[in-house]
Amino acid sequence: DEDRPGGRNKPMGGGNLLGLWTHTLENDSEMSLQLYYDRTHLSQPVPASIFSPVAGRLTDDLDTYDLDFHHHLLLGERNQVVWGLGYRLTHDMTGNAPGLGFQPSKLNQNLYSGFAQDEIKLGAGVTLTLGTKVEHNDYTGVEVEPNARLQWNFTPTQMVWGAVSRAVRMPSRIDHDLRRPSTGSTIFSGGSDFESETVIAYELGYRAQLGEKAVVSVSAFYNRYDDLRSLGITPVTILPLVLQNNLEGETHGVELTPTYEVLKGWRLHAGYTLLLENLHVKPGQLDLNNALNETADPQNQFSLRSSMDLPNRLALDVGLRWVDPLHENNSGPVAKVPGYSEMDIRLAWHATEKLELSLVGQNLLHDQHPEYGVPGPSREEIERSIYAKVAWHY
């Protein structure tokens, strides 16, 4: 039961079963076949609102069946090839509330996929990786996601790499089938012609071993997005408001991750990320949220982690992180979530080679702090927590 504001509870549950078979062939090639089944249940209270004066409860039961086959093989001395096929069937049953529902309430969806990738050694420390994934879904049909990556180890301790990739986010049931209210005249709905959101990602990086104790990695990225989710109106009638694909834009930034071995058994890991976002409405199109509803990310993030091996099979990990403020628009007005700093500590004892006992404290600098959401009594905040863990490896 997940507590909800006003004393309403949100029952959730589920289970899954996974089986994996692997087989090693000659020349270090390998095949694997994975099958899993997953079931989830959700019961969501839906209060009375402008969509319906009557409160209700939305239920959702989702069954997922997934089959994946992978084959990794070597072709000569220069080519490492991996390819695979996949199939996923989802069976979704929703019980609609007066103010929120999905049409159709019962839906079976099929997702077919295939991929192939070849890692090619070109010589002189240069490796080229080419690949693509092809998927077919019931909403948008065929989606192609190619990628190319070039890596150059120009010295034994230094490497540069670059990559270009295309990826998609296929429509969800919210994008396509949402209805508010679930009966009568619709005020807010998903779009029957909603397309996949797309991104073309460009990356460039450098990694170096600086002496015996230090490693540094730095990378820059630029992502170009198209057909992002927007909220528009229906021509002539205005209502219902409809989810559309009227946004575009880009993000860019850098990531820095140095590691330093202070003493034998004591390592420091640092990380810094700069993310700049610029999303906007396509020329001649409309978004009632003015492109503010699809971004809620901090511009700067920094982390520092200490990992120390102590005597008597003890290990001590201390992590500090700082996150910039972020802005959200997921409920109308733009809300600011303040920046914060936090610390986690983990003390572990390796009692035997197979048994580990640990004590972990998370978010220790504050009793609680927000990381998302609009300010108010209903906003959930992350609380300080301490727990013990027993792990047995066999």
Secondary structure, DSSP 8 states (H G I E B T S, - for coil): -EE-GGG-EE-EEEEEEEEEEEEE-GGG-EEEEEEEEEEEEEEEEE--BTTBSS-EEEEEEEEEEEEEEEEEEEETTTEEEEEEEEEEEEEEEEE-BTTBEESSSEEEEEEEEEEEEEEEEEETTEEEEEEEEEEEETTTEEEEEEEEEEEEEEETTEEEEEEEEEEEE---HHHHHEEESSSSS-SEE--TT---EEEEEEEEEEEEEETTTEEEEEEEEEEEEEEEEEEEEETTTEEEEEEEEEEEEEEEEEEEEEEEEEETTEEEEEEEEEEEEEEEE-TT---TTTT-SS----SEEEEEEEEEEETTTEEEEEEEEEE--EEE-TTSS-EEE--EEEEEEEEEEE-SSSEEEEEEEESTTSSEE-SSS-SSTT---EE-EEEEEEEE--
